[in-house]
Amino acid sequence: MKLAIVGFRHGHVGAIYQEAQQLDFVEVVACVEEDPAARAGIPQDLGVELTHDTFDQVLDEVEFDAVACVDYYAKRGPTVLKALAAGKHVVTDKPLCTTVDQLREIARLARGKNLVVHVDLTMRYSAAACTFVKLVREGTIGEVASAVVFGQHGLAWGTRPGWYFEESKHGGTLNDIMIHGLDLVRWATGSEFTRVIAAEGSSLQDSPAPSFFQQSAQCFLSLESGARMFGDASYLAPAGHQAPWRFYLWGSQGHLYFDTATLELQRAGEPAAPVELVAGPNMSPFEDFARQVQFGAEPFLSREECFKSTMAALTAQKAADTGARDLPVEAI
C-alpha cells in the first residue's frame, strides 16, 4: 500500500507515521504539511522528510493508494473529500470531519467508489473494551437502560497545538472527544442513537483558553432500544490529574464499570468483582485500515461503523452549538 500523509498538525500523526514505517506491506511515498509555520513544529525525532508543499502536487505527481490526514480538524473534511474524489482510500484520527454535510458527501463518495474510510477509534482495540462489549452483548447485565460516560482531558495550555484555540479550526469538544464514548456505547449495546435530547458546550472563567473554546461539554442522548446515555467529555482535568475514560452501564440484572484498563462487574445480589479480560484484535487501528486496503481483509472496525459514530458525535456537537433540543440523529 502506497501511503501519502497529509497534515502534521496533531500529535497523533506520529503513531500513524511510525506504524506505516513498521509494516512491511506499507510504503510512505509522500509527506505534506501545507502550512509553512507548522512544518517547523514537526518533531525531529519522527524522522519525517516532507516531499511536497501541497496535497494537489501529490495528486498530480505521485502514484499512491491511500491518504492519512492528520491536519487541524476543520481542514480534514475538505482534504478527505478531495482524496476520495481522486479515488484514494482514507484514514484519519478522530474527528473525520466537522459538519454533517461533509460527512454525507464523504459517505456518498466512499460508497460510490468502494473506498475504505477509517477513523482511528483507538479505544475499540483494547482488551478491556473488547471484554466490556462481549459481556454486554451476552446479556450479562440484562437489558441496558442507562449509560454514563466520562472522558475528561487536560487543557494542556502551552503544549497542545495552538490551532485548537484558533476560531473555526477545532470544531467543538464533543465532536473532538465524545465520539469515543458514543462509539463504545453503540458497539456494546448494538443499538443506534436516535436523538440528542440536549447538549451543551461552554467556556470557563479564568481559563487561558479563548471564550469560544468549549472547555466544558456534556450531552444526553437516547438509543433506539430506549436506553439513555449521559456523557461529559471536557478539557477540565487539572494539570497532573489522572483522568482515564470511565463507563458505567446499568442493566436489568446489574452493572458494568470500565475505565479503559480494568473492568468490574456486579450482578444483583452479588458483590462487585473484577473481570478477566479477553484478548483484543492484536493490531492497531492503522494496521486494520492498511490490511483492508492492501489485502481486502475483513475490518475489525468498518467504514460504516465509523460513519455512524461520527454522525452521532456531529449531531451532539450541533445541539451544543445551536441550543437545539430533541435533535434527531440522521441515519447515514
KEKENU-569116 format. One line per field, with one value per residue (C-alpha): residue number from 0; residue in one letter; x, y negated, z. Coordinates in steps of 0.02 Angstrom, whole numbers, plus 50000, padded with zeros to 5 digits. Each point is the difference from the previous one (the first is absolute). Layout:
# KEKENU-569116
i	(NUM|...) $
aa	(A|...) $
x	(X|...) $
y	(Y|...) $
z	(Z|...) $
# end
This chain:
# KEKENU-569116
i	(0|1|2|3|4|5|6|7|8|9|10|11|12|13|14|15|16|17|18|19|20|21|22|23|24|25|26|27|28|29|30|31|32|33|34|35|36|37|38|39|40|41|42|43|44|45|46|47|48|49|50|51|52|53|54|55|56|57|58|59|60|61|62|63|64|65|66|67|68|69|70|71|72|73|74|75|76|77|78|79|80|81|82|83|84|85|86|87|88|89|90|91|92|93|94|95|96|97|98|99|100|101|102|103|104|105|106|107|108|109|110|111|112|113|114|115|116|117|118|119|120|121|122|123|124|125|126|127|128|129|130|131|132|133|134|135|136|137|138|139|140|141|142|143|144|145|146|147|148|149|150|151|152|153|154|155|156|157|158|159|160|161|162|163|164|165|166|167|168|169|170|171|172|173|174|175|176|177|178|179|180|181|182|183|184|185|186|187|188|189|190|191|192|193|194|195|196|197|198|199|200|201|202|203|204|205|206|207|208|209|210|211|212|213|214|215|216|217|218|219|220|221|222|223|224|225|226|227|228|229|230|231|232|233|234|235|236|237|238|239|240|241|242|243|244|245|246|247|248|249|250|251|252|253|254|255|256|257|258|259|260|261|262|263|264|265|266|267|268|269|270|271|272|273|274|275|276|277|278|279|280|281|282|283|284|285|286|287|288|289|290|291|292|293|294|295|296|297|298|299|300|301|302|303|304|305|306|307|308|309|310|311|312|313|314|315|316|317|318|319|320|321|322|323|324|325|326|327|328|329|330|331) $
aa	(M|K|L|A|I|V|G|F|R|H|G|H|V|G|A|I|Y|Q|E|A|Q|Q|L|D|F|V|E|V|V|A|C|V|E|E|D|P|A|A|R|A|G|I|P|Q|D|L|G|V|E|L|T|H|D|T|F|D|Q|V|L|D|E|V|E|F|D|A|V|A|C|V|D|Y|Y|A|K|R|G|P|T|V|L|K|A|L|A|A|G|K|H|V|V|T|D|K|P|L|C|T|T|V|D|Q|L|R|E|I|A|R|L|A|R|G|K|N|L|V|V|H|V|D|L|T|M|R|Y|S|A|A|A|C|T|F|V|K|L|V|R|E|G|T|I|G|E|V|A|S|A|V|V|F|G|Q|H|G|L|A|W|G|T|R|P|G|W|Y|F|E|E|S|K|H|G|G|T|L|N|D|I|M|I|H|G|L|D|L|V|R|W|A|T|G|S|E|F|T|R|V|I|A|A|E|G|S|S|L|Q|D|S|P|A|P|S|F|F|Q|Q|S|A|Q|C|F|L|S|L|E|S|G|A|R|M|F|G|D|A|S|Y|L|A|P|A|G|H|Q|A|P|W|R|F|Y|L|W|G|S|Q|G|H|L|Y|F|D|T|A|T|L|E|L|Q|R|A|G|E|P|A|A|P|V|E|L|V|A|G|P|N|M|S|P|F|E|D|F|A|R|Q|V|Q|F|G|A|E|P|F|L|S|R|E|E|C|F|K|S|T|M|A|A|L|T|A|Q|K|A|A|D|T|G|A|R|D|L|P|V|E|A|I) $
x	(50000|50075|49954|50001|49993|49918|50003|50116|49903|49949|50111|49904|50086|50156|49919|49933|50168|50097|49877|50007|50189|49989|49877|50094|49853|49987|50110|49990|50021|49955|49992|49919|49972|49926|50023|50179|49999|49938|50141|50123|49894|50016|50102|50172|50008|49861|50120|49868|50062|49874|49989|49877|49929|49818|49882|49956|50181|49992|49841|50081|50172|49993|49922|49923|49854|49953|50007|50026|49932|50051|49977|49904|49821|49907|50120|49972|49830|50056|50162|49908|49875|50140|50086|49841|49958|50172|49961|50111|49963|50006|50049|49990|50009|49840|49907|49974|49919|49909|49830|49856|50002|50182|49960|49855|50113|50142|49880|49930|50171|50073|49852|49989|50185|50014|50136|50054|49975|50067|49998|50129|49879|50142|49897|49915|50164|50034|49970|49893|49886|49982|49956|49878|49909|50000|49918|49866|49961|49986|49868|50106|49916|49833|49916|50103|49900|50130|50178|50108|50166|50137|50145|50095|50159|50126|49999|50190|50009|50169|50039|49842|50007|49953|49869|49886|49969|49984|49823|49924|50139|49947|49816|49941|50047|49862|50048|50183|49989|49828|50002|50097|49861|49861|50089|50026|49820|49935|50115|49961|49812|49978|49878|50010|49980|49837|49993|50108|49886|50117|50182|50102|50174|50070|50158|50067|50035|50184|50054|50141|49898|49897|49815|49939|50095|49884|50109|49849|49881|49857|49868|49844|49939|49873|50025|49876|49991|49930|50160|50075|50179|50074|50176|50125|50156|50089|50169|49977|50132|50129|50182|50072|49829|49972|49835|49969|49842|49862|49845|49854|49865|49847|49888|49853|50116|50148|50132|50170|50138|50141|50145|50100|50118|49890|49825|49885|49835|49865|49840|49849|50031|50186|50154|50093|50143|50136|49982|50139|50031|49987|50128|49977|50028|50190|50021|49995|49861|50123|50044|49814|49980|50155|49950|49829|50081|50143|49922|49813|50001|49842|50000|50002|49926|49902|49974|49814|50031|50115|49864|49865|50106|50056|49819|49952|50147|49964|49817|50045|50120|49865|49883|50134|50038|49820|49907|49884|49906|49934|50109|49982|50158|49991|50025|50157) $
y	(50000|49834|49868|49810|49910|49829|49887|50010|49880|50128|50110|50156|49994|50069|50169|50014|49954|50122|50143|49972|50015|50163|50093|50089|49982|49810|49870|49816|49913|49819|49888|49828|49860|49854|49870|49933|49954|50173|50087|49939|50079|50179|50095|50036|50170|50063|49991|49930|49940|49883|50033|49871|49831|50039|50149|49947|50028|50176|50037|49938|50078|50158|50171|50055|50097|49917|49838|49976|49829|49930|49814|49882|50058|49877|50036|50187|50006|49906|50101|50166|49951|49952|50167|50101|49904|50053|50183|50014|50096|49892|50020|49862|49991|49931|49895|50044|49832|49857|49986|50117|49941|50053|50170|50029|49963|50106|50147|49974|49997|50144|50113|49951|50032|50148|49916|50034|49858|50034|49896|50049|50036|50071|50050|50139|50094|50023|50163|49911|49926|50166|50088|49864|50017|50192|49998|49875|50094|50164|49923|50010|49846|50030|49864|49840|49851|49867|49955|49866|49955|49885|49950|49860|49933|49868|49834|50008|49814|49956|50176|50048|49939|49817|50029|50081|49825|49911|49963|50117|50130|50115|50030|50038|50107|50132|50039|50000|50115|50076|50102|50132|50014|50000|50131|50120|49985|50030|50150|50078|49982|50034|49856|49837|49826|49923|49832|49871|49948|49858|49948|49855|49931|49855|49905|49976|49839|49970|50126|49952|50073|49877|49981|50092|50159|50129|50054|50080|50108|50119|50095|50104|50122|50138|50165|50096|50131|49867|49988|49830|49941|49851|49949|49871|49985|49839|49917|49981|50113|49895|50017|50160|50074|50182|50008|50161|50028|50072|50094|50056|50108|50045|50144|50097|50127|49895|49878|49992|49875|49977|49878|50047|50115|50091|50070|50032|50095|50002|50100|49987|50086|50024|49899|49897|50097|49969|50087|50094|49915|50086|49962|49851|50009|49993|49861|49812|49899|49953|50182|50041|49867|50051|50184|49953|49898|50117|50171|49970|50064|50006|49839|50003|49825|49972|49844|50000|50010|49849|49905|50039|49950|49841|49954|50020|49891|49866|49994|49980|49861|49914|50004|49926|49862|49952|50038|50117|50129|50170|49997|50159|50097|50022|50174|50001) $
z	(50000|49946|50129|49994|50168|49991|50152|50150|50114|50132|50108|49948|49832|50085|50035|49822|49924|50110|49972|49813|50008|50098|49887|49860|49880|50018|49915|50043|49832|50044|50153|49993|50124|49906|50137|49996|50185|50051|49908|50130|50137|49937|50132|49929|50083|49886|49855|49882|49831|49920|49814|49932|50046|49961|49989|49822|49950|50071|49904|49839|50019|50108|49978|50164|50074|50163|50098|50186|50049|50169|49969|50113|50018|49889|49856|50004|49917|49843|49989|50021|49866|49880|50031|49973|49841|49936|50042|50154|50160|50158|50182|50132|50186|50074|49950|49817|49962|50085|49913|49959|49819|49983|50075|49880|49851|50069|50018|49825|49917|50101|49963|49818|49970|50120|50103|50178|50124|50173|50159|50131|50143|50103|50152|49902|49986|50187|50093|50130|49867|49909|50163|50048|49833|50009|50173|49950|49839|50097|50113|50157|50075|49915|49899|50000|50062|50037|49953|50080|49918|50063|49887|50085|49922|50051|49911|49983|49967|49926|49939|49904|49818|49987|49865|50131|50063|49832|49946|49870|50006|50143|49966|50176|50149|49987|49820|50052|50152|50032|49840|50099|50129|49872|49896|50145|50061|49823|49979|50169|49993|49814|50000|49902|50071|49942|50087|50088|50142|50049|49990|50063|49975|50100|50041|50175|50093|50040|49867|49882|49856|49897|50040|49845|50048|50077|50144|50087|49896|50041|49902|50034|49866|49974|49908|49895|50139|50117|50102|50039|50007|50090|49954|50061|49892|50043|50019|50187|50078|50095|49951|50070|50039|49950|49905|49904|49900|50110|49943|50109|49921|50102|49947|50068|50084|50056|49944|49915|50036|49876|50007|49842|50096|50127|50001|50147|49999|50132|49981|50112|50168|49965|50051|49871|49923|49870|49834|49910|49834|49832|49866|49885|49811|50019|49873|49995|49916|49862|49967|49994|49865|49902|49995|49932|49861|49956|50024|50004|50180|50104|50104|50188|49991|49840|49897|50039|50188|49985|49907|50129|50150|49911|49963|50183|50054|49870|50050|50183|49951|49898|50148|50112|49874|49962|50161|49905|50103|49945|49845|49895|49959|49812|49928|49895) $
# end
